[in-house]
């Protein structure tokens, strides 16, 4: 007999401030360690924010604090892996809080599955996204012979429970990436699904497609759950301070 498919929740929380999203993830991680909730996939969007991972270099932030304030862009240092990146409207952010003790305790494999979900989602729109050796995320080749980054990855793992995740550019205003050296790689630019397809792309169908492929990559049946159901499950869960600072 084959084992039953694992189940989890996918929760759409709309646009949320980055610090609030970090705090929410921290609560879910604590609850997951206690088996108070199943594996949870958060799907959201952030207001304009630049985040620096724990291994990132501050000099990869090209804009001064006055410029960031003028443009309405927050800046946060955070505990995820990776370097510097931008989040903003039109970008799909997916935060899997998965217990790898029950899936596969292999961080490199986990990152590859996040990349695979972005690759499969891109293919649904006729876009060939690919991995690049030695770099996280997914890339596309461009007519000029170069390459541009379509999706980024930065993760954190605590006792094999994951947080943070992926950022996939659907209809992102790519000008904001000029404020940073994206992912700390000089001379590389970001792109978006909308730009590659040459037409307007609605975010909601992309989110549904990404959730489907993330479920498939982790052999998991992700069922819709309401934000209020999640909050009810988290009631009374104590969490440590979340690691993000301005």
N, C-alpha and C positions, 0 to 999 in steps of 0.2 A: 504494500500500500504506500502511496505517496503521502508525504507530510502535507498538512493543510497550509495554504499560503498565509504568511504573516499579515496582520492587519495593522493599520495605523490611521492617524487623522491627518487630513489636509485642512488648514485653517487660513482663510483669506482675511487679512486684517487691514487691507487698504493702505492709505498713506499714513506713515507713522514716523515720528521723530527718531533719529538714529539711537540716541541714548535710551529712549523708551523701549525700542526694539531690543537693545542689549539687555536691559533689565528684565524684559519679558522672557527672553531666551534663558537667562540665568534661572528664573523661577521654573521654567519647564525642565531644564537640565536637572535641577534639584528634585523635582517631582518624578522625573524619569528614573533617576537612581533609586527612588523609593518605590518604583512600580505603581505610582499613583496615576500615571497616564501612560498610554501606549507611545510608540514612536510618533512624532509630530512633525509635519512639514508646514512651516509658516511661509506664506506667500505675501509679499508686501511691496511697497514703493516708498522711497524716502524723499523728503524735501532735499534741496541742494546741500550736499555734505561731502567733505573729503575726509577719508579715514587712512590712518597710517598703522600698518601691522607691526607686530612686535619685533620683526626683523628689518623693518623699513628704515630708510634714511631720510631725515628731516629735509635735507637739501633737495630732495625730489619734489618738495612743495615749492613751486615757482612763484606763487603770488604772495604778496605781503598781507599782514593782518588787515590793514585798512582797505586793500582791494577786496579781500574776502568779505569784509563787512559791507562794503558798497554793493557787492554783487549778491548779498544775502546767502553766502555759503558758510556753513559751519565747518569747523575742523575738530576731529577727535583722534586721539591715539587710542588703540584698542588692543585686545589680546589675541586677535586672530593671527594666523600666519600670513605670509606674503608682505608686499611692500605697500605702496600708496595707491589708492584708487579713488574714483569719484562715484557717488550715487546721486540720482536725481529723478525727477519726473520722467516717465517714459521708459524707465529701466525696471525690469522684473528682477526682484531680489527673492531668492529662495533660501530659507534657513531650515535645513533638516536637523532635528534633534532626535537622533537615532542612537540606539544602544548597540554598538558594534560587538559587544559581548555575545549578543544573540544573533548576529548576522555574520560578521567576519572581522576578526581583530587584525586588520591590515590597512594602515592609513594610506599607503600608496594606492592600493586597490580602491579604497573609498573615493579618493580624489579622481581616479580614472572613471569611476561610475558617474560622478558629477559631470565630468567632461562628456561622457557618453550621452547623458541625458540632453545636454546642450547640442551635441552633434545630431542626435535624432530629431530634436525639435527643429533645428535649422533645416534638415532635409525635408521636413513636412512643407516648408515654404520654398523648396527648390534651391536652397543654399547649401553648398558643400563646405562645412566647417571641419577643421582638422586639429589634431594635437600637434605640438612642436616639441621636439626632444629638448629636455632641460628646462621647459617653461610650463607653468600651469595655465589652464584656461584653454579656450578654443580660438582658432585663427582662420582667416580666409585669405586666399590668394587674390590679388587685384590685377587689373589689366596692365598696370605699369610694370609688373614683374615683382612687386613687393608683396607685403602681407600686412593685414590689419587685424586687430583683436576685437572679437565679437562678444566674448564672455570671459569673465574673470572669476577666480576662485581664491578664497581665503578661509581657512577652517581653524577651529580650536577643538581639542579633545580633552576631556577630563574623565579619568577612569573609563575610557572607551565610549563615553557618551559625547556625541558631536554637537557643535554649535557653529554659528556663522555659516558660510556656505558659498553660494554663487550669485553673480550679478550678470544679467543677460540684457544687452542693449536692444530694446525693441524699437522705440521711437525717441531715443535719448537725444537731447541737444548736445551734440558732440563738441561744441565750442568750449564747454566747461572742462574738457580734458586738457585744454591748453594751459590750465592752471597748474598742471602737474607733469611729471615724467611718468606716464601710465605704467604701473607695476614696476617702476624703476628701470625700465628698458629704454635706453636712448634711441631716438630715431624711429620709434614705432607709434603708429596712430591707432585710435579706436574707430570702430565703425558700428553701424546698427543694422538690424534686420530691415527696417524701413528703407534705409539708404540702399542696401544691397538689392532689395526687391523693386525699388523705384516706385513705390506706391504706399499709401497710408496703410498701416498695420494696427489693428485694434489690439489692446493689451490683454483683454479678457480671454480670447481664444488661445493666445500664446501661453498664458498662465495655465489654462486647462491642459494644453498639450504637454507643457513641461511637467506638470504634476503626474500625468499619465506615464510619461517616459521615466521619471524618477521612480515611480512605483515599479515599473517594469525592470529597471536596472537593479533594483534591490529586491526583486521577487516579492513585492509587497502590495497588498490591496489597500490603497489609501482612500478612506471614506471621508466625505465632507463632514466637517464639524463646525459649529457656529463659534464665534469668539466668546460668547457668553457661556457656552458649554465648557470651553477651555478654562475660562476664569473660575467657573464653579469647581472644576477639578483641581485647580491650583489653590483653592482657599485653604489657608492655614499652613501652607508650605513655607518654611523659613529658608531664606537664601542668603549667601554671603554677598559682600559688595561686588558689583559687576565692574569689570575692568574697562573703563572708557574714560577718557579725560579730554578736556578742551585744550 
